[in-house]
Every structure is written in structure tokens, then in C-alpha cells.
Amino acid sequence: GSCPTFNRLLPPEQYAKEHPEYYSMINGKRRTETTQLCLTNPDVLRLVTQEVLARIRYFKEATHGELGITLTDTQSPNDTASLIMDTTEFFTACLAEPEEVAPLLDAITDKIIEYSKIQLEEIGDLIAGPGHIAICGRGVKGVTLSDDNLAILSPKAYRNSSAEYMQRISSAFGGLYVHSCGSYAHNVPGLLTC
């Protein structure tokens, strides 16, 4: 998968020649066209965070504080892990050996909470919650996560690889809204525990 807006944060025409390591490696080759950024690179995380915070400051100033601002479209821990690991191996481990993927999911969850708090601090009282794809307004608690894997995960796989981590995020922000590009009715009972 890829995020079509990611390259706007670190445009290849500005960075790729001197820093190809900022972009994903796919089949042994760095890809600088529309692709994921290499988020295991600490410089990429720092630069993306700086750019997101600069854009928040820009919109706060440009709108004179008259427009609410939401958090970025954040992927769930499960969705993110399936982009880091081979998807088939990840889904198999979610069912057969969930303890093997738990450290990765823990780390991703911690980073989602940390990154969201950094954005919230910058946005301040202009926060319009919960965020992406939901009706937003000032004073609305919670955050939104996107998780397209919900449509294909079995309830057991969801319990093994998502519920605990979604609950941690929900607790950190006073609620959780979930977006998925697909029908995930079979996982609604598990989501309701968050």
C-alpha cells in the first residue's frame, strides 16, 4: 500500500537525489515515486513531524483561529504492521503466533499515541475531533484511525492483533472512531470493546 500524499511531505524532487534512504525499498530498489516513506529512518520521522507541525501552524495563522484542525489520517496499529511486515506473514502470525507480533504492535501503538499528542499540543484549542472521515467539531473527544484490514480480518485475528492496541489508543484520547474501506460488520462486536 502507499499513501498518495506522503510524497508531498518529503518531495522526491527535493530529497531523493541526496537521500534515497528516505524512501521505501521494494525488491531491493529504493522507490521515489508515489510510495511509502521509509519510516524506520529517524530523519524521515523528524522531517515529516516538522512538516506536519509547520502545516498546522500555517493553517492556524491563515485562518486566524476560525477553522478547526484535525489530526492527520492515522492508520491503526494492525494496518501499519501489515505495511511493515510481509502482509501474509503478518496475518498468519496474528492467528498462529500473536505473541510474535505483539512487540511490533506495542511499538506502533506507542508511536501513534506519541505522534497524536504532539499534533494535539500544536493544534491546541482549535482541535476539531475526532478526525479523518468523521463529522468533526470542537470539543468532540477521541481520535479516528483508519484500518482497512478490518474488512478481511476474522474476529479471532482481530482479537489477537487489534483489540488490545485499539483499546490503549481509545483510553489515551477518550474515545475511538474507526474508518475502513470495506465491510467490517463481522468485527463490530470486537470494536465495541474499545
N, C-alpha and C positions, 0 to 999 in steps of 0.2 A: 504494500500500500504506500501511498505517498500523500503528502499534504500540498495542494497546489499553491498555497500562499506562503509556504515556508521559504521558498527562494527569494521572496520579497524582503525577508528579514536579513538574509545574508546573500545578496545578489551575486550569482556566479561571475557576472562580468566584472564585478568589483573585487572578488576574493579568490576565485578558482585558480587563477594562474599561480599566485604565490602560496595559496593554501588549499590544495586539492584535498587535504586531510579533513577539511570541514564538511565534506560531502560523503554520502554513503558509498561503501564498497559493495558492489554486486558482482558476483562471479569473478572476483579478483581484480575488478576495474573500478576506479573511482568514477562516479556518475555525477556530473554537474548540471545536467538538465533537470527538469522537474522530477525531484526525488526527495527522499528524506535527508535531512541534515544528519551528520554524524554526531548524535547526542552523547556519545561516550567521550567525546573530546571536550575537556573542561573549557577551552577557549570558546567553543561554539555555544555552550550553555551561558557563559558570561556575556558574549556578544548578543545573543538572542534576548537575554533578560534585559540588557541595557537598551536594546532597540524597542522592546515592548514597553518598558517604563518610559522611554522618550516619547513614544506614541501616546501613552496615557497622558503625560504632561502636556503634549501638544493639544489634544482634544479638550482637556480641562481649560486650557488658556483660550483656545479658539472659540469655544462655546460659552466662555465667561461663566462656567459652572452651571449652565442652564440645561445641560444634557447629561442624563445618567450614563454611566460607563459600566460595561460588564467585563467579567474575566474573559480570558481567551478561551477558545473552544478546546477543552482539555479532554483527552482520551482517558478511558478508565485504565486501572492497572492491568486488567486482563487484556484489553485491546493493545495496550502499549507493549506488554510482554510478548504478544503474538507477532509484533513487528520487530522485536529484538531477536527472538529465537526463531528457528525454523517453525513455521506455524503447525505443521503436522506433528513435530516432536513436542511442541508445547501442549497442544490439545491432548495428545496421548498421555503426557505426564500429568495433566490435570486430572485424568481419570485413574491412571495406574499408580502414579507416584507423586501425589500432590506435595509431599514434603520436599521433593526435589526442586520444585519451582517456587516454594514459599519464600526463600531468601530474596529472589528476584522481585516477587510481588510485594514483599515488605519494603524493599528499597524504592521501588516505583511509587508506592503509596506515600512513603515519607517525602519523596521529592514533589509529588503532586500537592501535598499539604503545604510544604515549604514554599513552593512557587506560587501557589494561590494566595498565601498570606503576604508574600512580597507584593503581589499585584494589589491586593486589598489595601495594604498600607499606603501605596501610592495613590490609589483612587480615592481613598478617604470617604467622606460622607456623600460622594457622588455615585457610590456603588448602586447599580440597578441589578438586583438579583432576580432570579438565580443565575441567569446567563444564557448561553447559546441555545437557540431553538425553543425557548420557553417565553411565556409572557413575563416581562421583566418590569420591575418597579422599585423605587427606593423603599427601603425598609423591609423588602422581602428577604427572608433568611434562606440560607442554603446555597449550594452550588450545583451546576449542571456538569455531568460527564457524558461523553459520547462513548457508546460501547456497541459497535456493530456485531461483535461476537455473540451477544445475547440472542440473536436470531438463530444461531446454529448450535450453541451450547446446549447440551442436555441439562436438565435440572441438577443432576448429580455433579456434572462438570462445573456448573455454576456454583454450587455449594462449595466444591473443593477449591475453586480458583478465583472466586469473586466476592462472595458474600461477606467474608471477614474484612476484606480490604475496603469494600464499598461502605461497610458499617463504620470503619475508622474515619473515612472521609466525611460521612454524614455527621458523625459525632463532632468532628473538628469544626464544622461550619453550620450546625443547627438544621441540617436537612440536606436531602439529595434529590435531584431531578435527573432522570436518565433519558438520553436520546439514543435511538438505534435505528439504522436504516434497514428495517426488516421487521417481521412479526415476531415478537418475543413473548407472546401471551403465556406460553408454557413456562416462562421463567418469572412471571409476575409474582407468584407466591413467595419465591425466594427474595425478590426485590423488596417485598413488603416488610421483610425482617430488618431492612436497613433503616 
